[in-house]
Amino acid sequence: MIERLFKLSENKTTVRTEILAGVTTFLTMAYIIFVQPAVVSGKMFGTAAAL
């Protein structure tokens, strides 16, 4: 069903590859949303942000 819906073989990919790509994307976005603001603000290292 998933094969027909997304035409995976036509696009030369597999369900496993697509799931791994989705998990990787999710983890990357979670890092950007939760960690980067602390780094940019300087709170992560105990220093004020340079403006």
mmCIF entry with sequence, helices, sheets and N, C-alpha, C, O atoms, coordinates in Angstrom:
data_MODEL
# 
_entry.id   MODEL 
# 
_entity.id                         1 
_entity.type                       polymer 
_entity.pdbx_number_of_molecules   1 
# 
_entity_poly.entity_id                      1 
_entity_poly.type                           'polypeptide(L)' 
_entity_poly.nstd_linkage                   no 
_entity_poly.nstd_monomer                   no 
_entity_poly.pdbx_seq_one_letter_code       MIERLFKLSENKTTVRTEILAGVTTFLTMAYIIFVQPAVVSGKMFGTAAAL 
_entity_poly.pdbx_seq_one_letter_code_can   MIERLFKLSENKTTVRTEILAGVTTFLTMAYIIFVQPAVVSGKMFGTAAAL 
_entity_poly.pdbx_strand_id                 A 
# 
loop_
_entity_poly_seq.entity_id 
_entity_poly_seq.num 
_entity_poly_seq.mon_id 
_entity_poly_seq.hetero 
1 1  MET n 
1 2  ILE n 
1 3  GLU n 
1 4  ARG n 
1 5  LEU n 
1 6  PHE n 
1 7  LYS n 
1 8  LEU n 
1 9  SER n 
1 10 GLU n 
1 11 ASN n 
1 12 LYS n 
1 13 THR n 
1 14 THR n 
1 15 VAL n 
1 16 ARG n 
1 17 THR n 
1 18 GLU n 
1 19 ILE n 
1 20 LEU n 
1 21 ALA n 
1 22 GLY n 
1 23 VAL n 
1 24 THR n 
1 25 THR n 
1 26 PHE n 
1 27 LEU n 
1 28 THR n 
1 29 MET n 
1 30 ALA n 
1 31 TYR n 
1 32 ILE n 
1 33 ILE n 
1 34 PHE n 
1 35 VAL n 
1 36 GLN n 
1 37 PRO n 
1 38 ALA n 
1 39 VAL n 
1 40 VAL n 
1 41 SER n 
1 42 GLY n 
1 43 LYS n 
1 44 MET n 
1 45 PHE n 
1 46 GLY n 
1 47 THR n 
1 48 ALA n 
1 49 ALA n 
1 50 ALA n 
1 51 LEU n 
# 
_struct_asym.id          A 
_struct_asym.entity_id   1 
# 
loop_
_struct_conf.conf_type_id 
_struct_conf.id 
_struct_conf.pdbx_PDB_helix_id 
_struct_conf.beg_label_comp_id 
_struct_conf.beg_label_asym_id 
_struct_conf.beg_label_seq_id 
_struct_conf.pdbx_beg_PDB_ins_code 
_struct_conf.end_label_comp_id 
_struct_conf.end_label_asym_id 
_struct_conf.end_label_seq_id 
_struct_conf.pdbx_end_PDB_ins_code 
_struct_conf.beg_auth_comp_id 
_struct_conf.beg_auth_asym_id 
_struct_conf.beg_auth_seq_id 
_struct_conf.end_auth_comp_id 
_struct_conf.end_auth_asym_id 
_struct_conf.end_auth_seq_id 
_struct_conf.pdbx_PDB_helix_class 
_struct_conf.details 
_struct_conf.pdbx_PDB_helix_length 
HELX_P HELX_P1 AA1 ILE A 2  ? PHE A 6  ? ILE A 2  PHE A 6  1 ? 5  
HELX_P HELX_P2 AA2 VAL A 15 ? PHE A 34 ? VAL A 15 PHE A 34 1 ? 20 
HELX_P HELX_P3 AA3 GLN A 36 ? SER A 41 ? GLN A 36 SER A 41 1 ? 6  
# 
_struct_conf_type.id          HELX_P 
_struct_conf_type.criteria    ? 
_struct_conf_type.reference   ? 
# 
loop_
_atom_site.group_PDB 
_atom_site.id 
_atom_site.type_symbol 
_atom_site.label_atom_id 
_atom_site.label_alt_id 
_atom_site.label_comp_id 
_atom_site.label_asym_id 
_atom_site.label_entity_id 
_atom_site.label_seq_id 
_atom_site.pdbx_PDB_ins_code 
_atom_site.Cartn_x 
_atom_site.Cartn_y 
_atom_site.Cartn_z 
_atom_site.occupancy 
_atom_site.B_iso_or_equiv 
_atom_site.pdbx_formal_charge 
_atom_site.auth_seq_id 
_atom_site.auth_comp_id 
_atom_site.auth_asym_id 
_atom_site.auth_atom_id 
_atom_site.pdbx_PDB_model_num 
ATOM 1   N N  . MET A 1 1  ? 0.827  -1.191 0.000  1.00 0.00 ? 1  MET A N  1 
ATOM 2   C CA . MET A 1 1  ? 0.000  0.000  0.000  1.00 0.00 ? 1  MET A CA 1 
ATOM 3   C C  . MET A 1 1  ? 0.877  1.263  0.000  1.00 0.00 ? 1  MET A C  1 
ATOM 4   O O  . MET A 1 1  ? 0.660  2.172  -0.802 1.00 0.00 ? 1  MET A O  1 
ATOM 5   N N  . ILE A 1 2  ? 1.857  1.314  0.892  1.00 0.00 ? 2  ILE A N  1 
ATOM 6   C CA . ILE A 1 2  ? 2.741  2.474  0.967  1.00 0.00 ? 2  ILE A CA 1 
ATOM 7   C C  . ILE A 1 2  ? 3.552  2.594  -0.325 1.00 0.00 ? 2  ILE A C  1 
ATOM 8   O O  . ILE A 1 2  ? 3.784  3.694  -0.826 1.00 0.00 ? 2  ILE A O  1 
ATOM 9   N N  . GLU A 1 3  ? 3.977  1.450  -0.851 1.00 0.00 ? 3  GLU A N  1 
ATOM 10  C CA . GLU A 1 3  ? 4.733  1.432  -2.112 1.00 0.00 ? 3  GLU A CA 1 
ATOM 11  C C  . GLU A 1 3  ? 3.929  2.086  -3.233 1.00 0.00 ? 3  GLU A C  1 
ATOM 12  O O  . GLU A 1 3  ? 4.451  2.915  -3.979 1.00 0.00 ? 3  GLU A O  1 
ATOM 13  N N  . ARG A 1 4  ? 2.667  1.711  -3.346 1.00 0.00 ? 4  ARG A N  1 
ATOM 14  C CA . ARG A 1 4  ? 1.834  2.270  -4.419 1.00 0.00 ? 4  ARG A CA 1 
ATOM 15  C C  . ARG A 1 4  ? 1.515  3.740  -4.184 1.00 0.00 ? 4  ARG A C  1 
ATOM 16  O O  . ARG A 1 4  ? 1.472  4.532  -5.125 1.00 0.00 ? 4  ARG A O  1 
ATOM 17  N N  . LEU A 1 5  ? 1.292  4.098  -2.923 1.00 0.00 ? 5  LEU A N  1 
ATOM 18  C CA . LEU A 1 5  ? 0.920  5.476  -2.600 1.00 0.00 ? 5  LEU A CA 1 
ATOM 19  C C  . LEU A 1 5  ? 2.048  6.457  -2.911 1.00 0.00 ? 5  LEU A C  1 
ATOM 20  O O  . LEU A 1 5  ? 1.816  7.517  -3.494 1.00 0.00 ? 5  LEU A O  1 
ATOM 21  N N  . PHE A 1 6  ? 3.269  6.097  -2.519 1.00 0.00 ? 6  PHE A N  1 
ATOM 22  C CA . PHE A 1 6  ? 4.404  7.003  -2.687 1.00 0.00 ? 6  PHE A CA 1 
ATOM 23  C C  . PHE A 1 6  ? 5.326  6.646  -3.851 1.00 0.00 ? 6  PHE A C  1 
ATOM 24  O O  . PHE A 1 6  ? 6.297  7.357  -4.114 1.00 0.00 ? 6  PHE A O  1 
ATOM 25  N N  . LYS A 1 7  ? 5.027  5.544  -4.553 1.00 0.00 ? 7  LYS A N  1 
ATOM 26  C CA . LYS A 1 7  ? 5.831  5.100  -5.705 1.00 0.00 ? 7  LYS A CA 1 
ATOM 27  C C  . LYS A 1 7  ? 7.316  5.017  -5.334 1.00 0.00 ? 7  LYS A C  1 
ATOM 28  O O  . LYS A 1 7  ? 8.172  5.621  -5.982 1.00 0.00 ? 7  LYS A O  1 
ATOM 29  N N  . LEU A 1 8  ? 7.592  4.262  -4.287 1.00 0.00 ? 8  LEU A N  1 
ATOM 30  C CA . LEU A 1 8  ? 8.947  4.187  -3.751 1.00 0.00 ? 8  LEU A CA 1 
ATOM 31  C C  . LEU A 1 8  ? 9.938  3.578  -4.733 1.00 0.00 ? 8  LEU A C  1 
ATOM 32  O O  . LEU A 1 8  ? 11.029 4.118  -4.914 1.00 0.00 ? 8  LEU A O  1 
ATOM 33  N N  . SER A 1 9  ? 9.588  2.478  -5.365 1.00 0.00 ? 9  SER A N  1 
ATOM 34  C CA . SER A 1 9  ? 10.534 1.853  -6.294 1.00 0.00 ? 9  SER A CA 1 
ATOM 35  C C  . SER A 1 9  ? 10.786 2.745  -7.512 1.00 0.00 ? 9  SER A C  1 
ATOM 36  O O  . SER A 1 9  ? 11.885 2.754  -8.065 1.00 0.00 ? 9  SER A O  1 
ATOM 37  N N  . GLU A 1 10 ? 9.781  3.476  -7.915 1.00 0.00 ? 10 GLU A N  1 
ATOM 38  C CA . GLU A 1 10 ? 9.948  4.409  -9.039 1.00 0.00 ? 10 GLU A CA 1 
ATOM 39  C C  . GLU A 1 10 ? 10.947 5.513  -8.675 1.00 0.00 ? 10 GLU A C  1 
ATOM 40  O O  . GLU A 1 10 ? 11.679 6.011  -9.530 1.00 0.00 ? 10 GLU A O  1 
ATOM 41  N N  . ASN A 1 11 ? 10.964 5.884  -7.398 1.00 0.00 ? 11 ASN A N  1 
ATOM 42  C CA . ASN A 1 11 ? 11.887 6.915  -6.918 1.00 0.00 ? 11 ASN A CA 1 
ATOM 43  C C  . ASN A 1 11 ? 13.171 6.321  -6.336 1.00 0.00 ? 11 ASN A C  1 
ATOM 44  O O  . ASN A 1 11 ? 13.981 7.030  -5.738 1.00 0.00 ? 11 ASN A O  1 
ATOM 45  N N  . LYS A 1 12 ? 13.343 5.014  -6.520 1.00 0.00 ? 12 LYS A N  1 
ATOM 46  C CA . LYS A 1 12 ? 14.548 4.290  -6.098 1.00 0.00 ? 12 LYS A CA 1 
ATOM 47  C C  . LYS A 1 12 ? 14.861 4.475  -4.614 1.00 0.00 ? 12 LYS A C  1 
ATOM 48  O O  . LYS A 1 12 ? 15.974 4.844  -4.242 1.00 0.00 ? 12 LYS A O  1 
ATOM 49  N N  . THR A 1 13 ? 13.858 4.212  -3.775 1.00 0.00 ? 13 THR A N  1 
ATOM 50  C CA . THR A 1 13 ? 14.022 4.298  -2.330 1.00 0.00 ? 13 THR A CA 1 
ATOM 51  C C  . THR A 1 13 ? 13.236 3.168  -1.671 1.00 0.00 ? 13 THR A C  1 
ATOM 52  O O  . THR A 1 13 ? 12.529 2.421  -2.347 1.00 0.00 ? 13 THR A O  1 
ATOM 53  N N  . THR A 1 14 ? 13.360 3.047  -0.354 1.00 0.00 ? 14 THR A N  1 
ATOM 54  C CA . THR A 1 14 ? 12.645 2.012  0.388  1.00 0.00 ? 14 THR A CA 1 
ATOM 55  C C  . THR A 1 14 ? 11.939 2.648  1.582  1.00 0.00 ? 14 THR A C  1 
ATOM 56  O O  . THR A 1 14 ? 12.204 3.795  1.939  1.00 0.00 ? 14 THR A O  1 
ATOM 57  N N  . VAL A 1 15 ? 11.034 1.880  2.192  1.00 0.00 ? 15 VAL A N  1 
ATOM 58  C CA . VAL A 1 15 ? 10.331 2.357  3.377  1.00 0.00 ? 15 VAL A CA 1 
ATOM 59  C C  . VAL A 1 15 ? 11.344 2.644  4.485  1.00 0.00 ? 15 VAL A C  1 
ATOM 60  O O  . VAL A 1 15 ? 11.237 3.659  5.173  1.00 0.00 ? 15 VAL A O  1 
ATOM 61  N N  . ARG A 1 16 ? 12.322 1.759  4.660  1.00 0.00 ? 16 ARG A N  1 
ATOM 62  C CA . ARG A 1 16 ? 13.345 1.934  5.698  1.00 0.00 ? 16 ARG A CA 1 
ATOM 63  C C  . ARG A 1 16 ? 14.102 3.241  5.511  1.00 0.00 ? 16 ARG A C  1 
ATOM 64  O O  . ARG A 1 16 ? 14.318 3.977  6.474  1.00 0.00 ? 16 ARG A O  1 
ATOM 65  N N  . THR A 1 17 ? 14.503 3.533  4.283  1.00 0.00 ? 17 THR A N  1 
ATOM 66  C CA . THR A 1 17 ? 15.238 4.758  3.991  1.00 0.00 ? 17 THR A CA 1 
ATOM 67  C C  . THR A 1 17 ? 14.399 5.989  4.316  1.00 0.00 ? 17 THR A C  1 
ATOM 68  O O  . THR A 1 17 ? 14.904 6.957  4.884  1.00 0.00 ? 17 THR A O  1 
ATOM 69  N N  . GLU A 1 18 ? 13.135 5.950  3.959  1.00 0.00 ? 18 GLU A N  1 
ATOM 70  C CA . GLU A 1 18 ? 12.254 7.090  4.196  1.00 0.00 ? 18 GLU A CA 1 
ATOM 71  C C  . GLU A 1 18 ? 11.980 7.300  5.677  1.00 0.00 ? 18 GLU A C  1 
ATOM 72  O O  . GLU A 1 18 ? 11.893 8.439  6.136  1.00 0.00 ? 18 GLU A O  1 
ATOM 73  N N  . ILE A 1 19 ? 11.845 6.215  6.427  1.00 0.00 ? 19 ILE A N  1 
ATOM 74  C CA . ILE A 1 19 ? 11.641 6.335  7.876  1.00 0.00 ? 19 ILE A CA 1 
ATOM 75  C C  . ILE A 1 19 ? 12.890 6.912  8.529  1.00 0.00 ? 19 ILE A C  1 
ATOM 76  O O  . ILE A 1 19 ? 12.793 7.793  9.383  1.00 0.00 ? 19 ILE A O  1 
ATOM 77  N N  . LEU A 1 20 ? 14.056 6.425  8.136  1.00 0.00 ? 20 LEU A N  1 
ATOM 78  C CA . LEU A 1 20 ? 15.310 6.945  8.673  1.00 0.00 ? 20 LEU A CA 1 
ATOM 79  C C  . LEU A 1 20 ? 15.468 8.430  8.344  1.00 0.00 ? 20 LEU A C  1 
ATOM 80  O O  . LEU A 1 20 ? 15.912 9.206  9.190  1.00 0.00 ? 20 LEU A O  1 
ATOM 81  N N  . ALA A 1 21 ? 15.117 8.822  7.153  1.00 0.00 ? 21 ALA A N  1 
ATOM 82  C CA . ALA A 1 21 ? 15.191 10.230 6.759  1.00 0.00 ? 21 ALA A CA 1 
ATOM 83  C C  . ALA A 1 21 ? 14.240 11.076 7.600  1.00 0.00 ? 21 ALA A C  1 
ATOM 84  O O  . ALA A 1 21 ? 14.589 12.186 8.002  1.00 0.00 ? 21 ALA A O  1 
ATOM 85  N N  . GLY A 1 22 ? 13.056 10.568 7.865  1.00 0.00 ? 22 GLY A N  1 
ATOM 86  C CA . GLY A 1 22 ? 12.086 11.286 8.693  1.00 0.00 ? 22 GLY A CA 1 
ATOM 87  C C  . GLY A 1 22 ? 12.564 11.465 10.117 1.00 0.00 ? 22 GLY A C  1 
ATOM 88  O O  . GLY A 1 22 ? 12.416 12.542 10.694 1.00 0.00 ? 22 GLY A O  1 
ATOM 89  N N  . VAL A 1 23 ? 13.139 10.412 10.694 1.00 0.00 ? 23 VAL A N  1 
ATOM 90  C CA . VAL A 1 23 ? 13.661 10.493 12.063 1.00 0.00 ? 23 VAL A CA 1 
ATOM 91  C C  . VAL A 1 23 ? 14.827 11.470 12.127 1.00 0.00 ? 23 VAL A C  1 
ATOM 92  O O  . VAL A 1 23 ? 14.926 12.254 13.072 1.00 0.00 ? 23 VAL A O  1 
ATOM 93  N N  . THR A 1 24 ? 15.703 11.434 11.143 1.00 0.00 ? 24 THR A N  1 
ATOM 94  C CA . THR A 1 24 ? 16.843 12.348 11.095 1.00 0.00 ? 24 THR A CA 1 
ATOM 95  C C  . THR A 1 24 ? 16.365 13.792 11.012 1.00 0.00 ? 24 THR A C  1 
ATOM 96  O O  . THR A 1 24 ? 16.885 14.661 11.711 1.00 0.00 ? 24 THR A O  1 
ATOM 97  N N  . THR A 1 25 ? 15.394 14.045 10.175 1.00 0.00 ? 25 THR A N  1 
ATOM 98  C CA . THR A 1 25 ? 14.847 15.391 10.032 1.00 0.00 ? 25 THR A CA 1 
ATOM 99  C C  . THR A 1 25 ? 14.210 15.854 11.332 1.00 0.00 ? 25 THR A C  1 
ATOM 100 O O  . THR A 1 25 ? 14.399 16.999 11.742 1.00 0.00 ? 25 THR A O  1 
ATOM 101 N N  . PHE A 1 26 ? 13.454 14.973 11.988 1.00 0.00 ? 26 PHE A N  1 
ATOM 102 C CA . PHE A 1 26 ? 12.809 15.324 13.245 1.00 0.00 ? 26 PHE A CA 1 
ATOM 103 C C  . PHE A 1 26 ? 13.842 15.682 14.309 1.00 0.00 ? 26 PHE A C  1 
ATOM 104 O O  . PHE A 1 26 ? 13.688 16.689 15.001 1.00 0.00 ? 26 PHE A O  1 
ATOM 105 N N  . LEU A 1 27 ? 14.884 14.881 14.450 1.00 0.00 ? 27 LEU A N  1 
ATOM 106 C CA . LEU A 1 27 ? 15.904 15.150 15.456 1.00 0.00 ? 27 LEU A CA 1 
ATOM 107 C C  . LEU A 1 27 ? 16.653 16.448 15.166 1.00 0.00 ? 27 LEU A C  1 
ATOM 108 O O  . LEU A 1 27 ? 17.001 17.185 16.089 1.00 0.00 ? 27 LEU A O  1 
ATOM 109 N N  . THR A 1 28 ? 16.901 16.728 13.890 1.00 0.00 ? 28 THR A N  1 
ATOM 110 C CA . THR A 1 28 ? 17.567 17.974 13.515 1.00 0.00 ? 28 THR A CA 1 
ATOM 111 C C  . THR A 1 28 ? 16.704 19.175 13.874 1.00 0.00 ? 28 THR A C  1 
ATOM 112 O O  . THR A 1 28 ? 17.208 20.157 14.420 1.00 0.00 ? 28 THR A O  1 
ATOM 113 N N  . MET A 1 29 ? 15.423 19.111 13.576 1.00 0.00 ? 29 MET A N  1 
ATOM 114 C CA . MET A 1 29 ? 14.515 20.214 13.897 1.00 0.00 ? 29 MET A CA 1 
ATOM 115 C C  . MET A 1 29 ? 14.378 20.390 15.404 1.00 0.00 ? 29 MET A C  1 
ATOM 116 O O  . MET A 1 29 ? 14.318 21.521 15.887 1.00 0.00 ? 29 MET A O  1 
ATOM 117 N N  . ALA A 1 30 ? 14.328 19.299 16.151 1.00 0.00 ? 30 ALA A N  1 
ATOM 118 C CA . ALA A 1 30 ? 14.240 19.385 17.611 1.00 0.00 ? 30 ALA A CA 1 
ATOM 119 C C  . ALA A 1 30 ? 15.477 20.080 18.169 1.00 0.00 ? 30 ALA A C  1 
ATOM 120 O O  . ALA A 1 30 ? 15.362 20.911 19.070 1.00 0.00 ? 30 ALA A O  1 
ATOM 121 N N  . TYR A 1 31 ? 16.646 19.756 17.651 1.00 0.00 ? 31 TYR A N  1 
ATOM 122 C CA . TYR A 1 31 ? 17.890 20.410 18.077 1.00 0.00 ? 31 TYR A CA 1 
ATOM 123 C C  . TYR A 1 31 ? 17.824 21.907 17.792 1.00 0.00 ? 31 TYR A C  1 
ATOM 124 O O  . TYR A 1 31 ? 18.142 22.723 18.657 1.00 0.00 ? 31 TYR A O  1 
ATOM 125 N N  . ILE A 1 32 ? 17.417 22.258 16.597 1.00 0.00 ? 32 ILE A N  1 
ATOM 126 C CA . ILE A 1 32 ? 17.367 23.676 16.220 1.00 0.00 ? 32 ILE A CA 1 
ATOM 127 C C  . ILE A 1 32 ? 16.387 24.436 17.101 1.00 0.00 ? 32 ILE A C  1 
ATOM 128 O O  . ILE A 1 32 ? 16.686 25.548 17.535 1.00 0.00 ? 32 ILE A O  1 
ATOM 129 N N  . ILE A 1 33 ? 15.236 23.862 17.369 1.00 0.00 ? 33 ILE A N  1 
ATOM 130 C CA . ILE A 1 33 ? 14.204 24.560 18.136 1.00 0.00 ? 33 ILE A CA 1 
ATOM 131 C C  . ILE A 1 33 ? 14.577 24.697 19.614 1.00 0.00 ? 33 ILE A C  1 
ATOM 132 O O  . ILE A 1 33 ? 14.311 25.737 20.216 1.00 0.00 ? 33 ILE A O  1 
ATOM 133 N N  . PHE A 1 34 ? 15.190 23.667 20.208 1.00 0.00 ? 34 PHE A N  1 
ATOM 134 C CA . PHE A 1 34 ? 15.409 23.686 21.651 1.00 0.00 ? 34 PHE A CA 1 
ATOM 135 C C  . PHE A 1 34 ? 16.820 24.073 22.087 1.00 0.00 ? 34 PHE A C  1 
ATOM 136 O O  . PHE A 1 34 ? 16.973 24.659 23.159 1.00 0.00 ? 34 PHE A O  1 
ATOM 137 N N  . VAL A 1 35 ? 17.836 23.778 21.322 1.00 0.00 ? 35 VAL A N  1 
ATOM 138 C CA . VAL A 1 35 ? 19.208 24.039 21.755 1.00 0.00 ? 35 VAL A CA 1 
ATOM 139 C C  . VAL A 1 35 ? 19.731 25.362 21.213 1.00 0.00 ? 35 VAL A C  1 
ATOM 140 O O  . VAL A 1 35 ? 20.354 26.122 21.955 1.00 0.00 ? 35 VAL A O  1 
ATOM 141 N N  . GLN A 1 36 ? 19.499 25.651 19.965 1.00 0.00 ? 36 GLN A N  1 
ATOM 142 C CA . GLN A 1 36 ? 20.064 26.847 19.357 1.00 0.00 ? 36 GLN A CA 1 
ATOM 143 C C  . GLN A 1 36 ? 19.682 28.150 20.058 1.00 0.00 ? 36 GLN A C  1 
ATOM 144 O O  . GLN A 1 36 ? 20.554 29.006 20.201 1.00 0.00 ? 36 GLN A O  1 
ATOM 145 N N  . PRO A 1 37 ? 18.448 28.360 20.504 1.00 0.00 ? 37 PRO A N  1 
ATOM 146 C CA . PRO A 1 37 ? 18.146 29.624 21.205 1.00 0.00 ? 37 PRO A CA 1 
ATOM 147 C C  . PRO A 1 37 ? 19.024 29.837 22.441 1.00 0.00 ? 37 PRO A C  1 
ATOM 148 O O  . PRO A 1 37 ? 19.419 30.966 22.731 1.00 0.00 ? 37 PRO A O  1 
ATOM 149 N N  . ALA A 1 38 ? 19.331 28.759 23.170 1.00 0.00 ? 38 ALA A N  1 
ATOM 150 C CA . ALA A 1 38 ? 20.200 28.886 24.338 1.00 0.00 ? 38 ALA A CA 1 
ATOM 151 C C  . ALA A 1 38 ? 21.619 29.245 23.922 1.00 0.00 ? 38 ALA A C  1 
ATOM 152 O O  . ALA A 1 38 ? 22.278 30.030 24.603 1.00 0.00 ? 38 ALA A O  1 
ATOM 153 N N  . VAL A 1 39 ? 22.093 28.696 22.834 1.00 0.00 ? 39 VAL A N  1 
ATOM 154 C CA . VAL A 1 39 ? 23.442 29.002 22.357 1.00 0.00 ? 39 VAL A CA 1 
ATOM 155 C C  . VAL A 1 39 ? 23.511 30.448 21.886 1.00 0.00 ? 39 VAL A C  1 
ATOM 156 O O  . VAL A 1 39 ? 24.447 31.168 22.233 1.00 0.00 ? 39 VAL A O  1 
ATOM 157 N N  . VAL A 1 40 ? 22.547 30.872 21.112 1.00 0.00 ? 40 VAL A N  1 
ATOM 158 C CA . VAL A 1 40 ? 22.548 32.223 20.550 1.00 0.00 ? 40 VAL A CA 1 
ATOM 159 C C  . VAL A 1 40 ? 22.403 33.276 21.654 1.00 0.00 ? 40 VAL A C  1 
ATOM 160 O O  . VAL A 1 40 ? 23.027 34.334 21.576 1.00 0.00 ? 40 VAL A O  1 
ATOM 161 N N  . SER A 1 41 ? 21.597 33.005 22.672 1.00 0.00 ? 41 SER A N  1 
ATOM 162 C CA . SER A 1 41 ? 21.393 33.978 23.737 1.00 0.00 ? 41 SER A CA 1 
ATOM 163 C C  . SER A 1 41 ? 22.589 34.065 24.684 1.00 0.00 ? 41 SER A C  1 
ATOM 164 O O  . SER A 1 41 ? 22.732 35.051 25.407 1.00 0.00 ? 41 SER A O  1 
ATOM 165 N N  . GLY A 1 42 ? 23.443 33.049 24.686 1.00 0.00 ? 42 GLY A N  1 
ATOM 166 C CA . GLY A 1 42 ? 24.599 33.046 25.564 1.00 0.00 ? 42 GLY A CA 1 
ATOM 167 C C  . GLY A 1 42 ? 24.334 32.365 26.894 1.00 0.00 ? 42 GLY A C  1 
ATOM 168 O O  . GLY A 1 42 ? 25.262 32.171 27.678 1.00 0.00 ? 42 GLY A O  1 
ATOM 169 N N  . LYS A 1 43 ? 23.096 32.000 27.166 1.00 0.00 ? 43 LYS A N  1 
ATOM 170 C CA . LYS A 1 43 ? 22.736 31.379 28.446 1.00 0.00 ? 43 LYS A CA 1 
ATOM 171 C C  . LYS A 1 43 ? 23.391 30.014 28.626 1.00 0.00 ? 43 LYS A C  1 
ATOM 172 O O  . LYS A 1 43 ? 23.613 29.572 29.753 1.00 0.00 ? 43 LYS A O  1 
ATOM 173 N N  . MET A 1 44 ? 23.696 29.358 27.534 1.00 0.00 ? 44 MET A N  1 
ATOM 174 C CA . MET A 1 44 ? 24.271 28.029 27.634 1.00 0.00 ? 44 MET A CA 1 
ATOM 175 C C  . MET A 1 44 ? 25.695 28.077 28.210 1.00 0.00 ? 44 MET A C  1 
ATOM 176 O O  . MET A 1 44 ? 26.131 27.139 28.878 1.00 0.00 ? 44 MET A O  1 
ATOM 177 N N  . PHE A 1 45 ? 26.395 29.150 27.952 1.00 0.00 ? 45 PHE A N  1 
ATOM 178 C CA . PHE A 1 45 ? 27.779 29.269 28.409 1.00 0.00 ? 45 PHE A CA 1 
ATOM 179 C C  . PHE A 1 45 ? 27.948 30.319 29.502 1.00 0.00 ? 45 PHE A C  1 
ATOM 180 O O  . PHE A 1 45 ? 29.069 30.604 29.921 1.00 0.00 ? 45 PHE A O  1 
ATOM 181 N N  . GLY A 1 46 ? 26.850 30.889 29.960 1.00 0.00 ? 46 GLY A N  1 
ATOM 182 C CA . GLY A 1 46 ? 26.921 31.856 31.048 1.00 0.00 ? 46 GLY A CA 1 
ATOM 183 C C  . GLY A 1 46 ? 27.459 33.218 30.653 1.00 0.00 ? 46 GLY A C  1 
ATOM 184 O O  . GLY A 1 46 ? 27.973 33.948 31.501 1.00 0.00 ? 46 GLY A O  1 
ATOM 185 N N  . THR A 1 47 ? 27.350 33.569 29.398 1.00 0.00 ? 47 THR A N  1 
ATOM 186 C CA . THR A 1 47 ? 27.810 34.885 28.936 1.00 0.00 ? 47 THR A CA 1 
ATOM 187 C C  . THR A 1 47 ? 26.665 35.597 28.247 1.00 0.00 ? 47 THR A C  1 
ATOM 188 O O  . THR A 1 47 ? 25.719 34.973 27.767 1.00 0.00 ? 47 THR A O  1 
ATOM 189 N N  . ALA A 1 48 ? 26.767 36.905 28.207 1.00 0.00 ? 48 ALA A N  1 
ATOM 190 C CA . ALA A 1 48 ? 25.756 37.698 27.528 1.00 0.00 ? 48 ALA A CA 1 
ATOM 191 C C  . ALA A 1 48 ? 25.967 37.625 26.015 1.00 0.00 ? 48 ALA A C  1 
ATOM 192 O O  . ALA A 1 48 ? 27.087 37.444 25.538 1.00 0.00 ? 48 ALA A O  1 
ATOM 193 N N  . ALA A 1 49 ? 24.896 37.766 25.292 1.00 0.00 ? 49 ALA A N  1 
ATOM 194 C CA . ALA A 1 49 ? 24.992 37.733 23.839 1.00 0.00 ? 49 ALA A CA 1 
ATOM 195 C C  . ALA A 1 49 ? 25.596 39.027 23.327 1.00 0.00 ? 49 ALA A C  1 
ATOM 196 O O  . ALA A 1 49 ? 25.242 40.108 23.798 1.00 0.00 ? 49 ALA A O  1 
ATOM 197 N N  . ALA A 1 50 ? 26.498 38.926 22.375 1.00 0.00 ? 50 ALA A N  1 
ATOM 198 C CA . ALA A 1 50 ? 27.111 40.108 21.764 1.00 0.00 ? 50 ALA A CA 1 
ATOM 199 C C  . ALA A 1 50 ? 26.206 40.618 20.660 1.00 0.00 ? 50 ALA A C  1 
ATOM 200 O O  . ALA A 1 50 ? 25.885 39.893 19.719 1.00 0.00 ? 50 ALA A O  1 
ATOM 201 N N  . LEU A 1 51 ? 25.807 41.844 20.781 1.00 0.00 ? 51 LEU A N  1 
ATOM 202 C CA . LEU A 1 51 ? 24.917 42.411 19.759 1.00 0.00 ? 51 LEU A CA 1 
ATOM 203 C C  . LEU A 1 51 ? 25.634 43.357 18.879 1.00 0.00 ? 51 LEU A C  1 
ATOM 204 O O  . LEU A 1 51 ? 25.035 43.924 17.965 1.00 0.00 ? 51 LEU A O  1 
# 
